[in-house]
Amino acid sequence: MSYCQRQDMIDRFGVERLTQLTDRVNKPVSTIDETVLATAIDDAAGLIDGYLKKVAELPLTVVPPVLQKFNADIALYYLYGDNADKDSPVTRTYNDAVSFLKDVAKGLVELSDGAEVPAVSGDGAIRTAAPVRVFTRDSLKGF
């Protein structure tokens, strides 16, 4: 399951940048190669799933926004391939994403879908009710 789509990548990184990274046929580059882009997105999602399957049931019903961002960041890193400098922002965001996923897998970070947690209703006291006891110390006296 991919956590981001083609349009998410375009919104984050721009058509020109993605065209330069994916169009490996045309000279000069002219279009985004959909197959190359989809492969990078799917490969990144596979990496994310590898970490998440330790702590969550996949596929997720609601995708937390952070996973969408990290899917895009990892996919961009994959598109750069060997051209990604070890000190570049692309490599740093990739390393941040993997570090976050490792923390999720260890249980140090909990994924949130971004929704607000509803407030607790009532006064916060716990109330219980139970039926009257049939067998008591007095009724069992002598057994």
GICOR-V657264 format. One line per field, one symbol per residue. ss: DSSP state (~ for helix, > for strand, _ for the rest). phi: phi as a letter, one per 40 degrees, with the letter a starting at -180 (. if undefined). A space follows every 10 residues. Layout:
ss->???
phi->???
This chain:
ss->_____~~~~~ ~~~_~~~~~~ ~~________ ___~~~~~~~ ~~~~~~~~~~ ~~________ ____~~~~~~ ~~~~~~~~~~ ~~~_____~~ ~~~~~~~~~~ ~~~~~~____ __________ __________ __________ ___
phi->.ccabdcccc ccbgcccccc cbcbbcbccb accccccccc ccccccccdd ccccbacbcc cbccdccccc cccccccccc fcccccbcdc cccccccccc ccccccgcbb cbcgcccccc cgcgccbbab ccccbbcccc chc
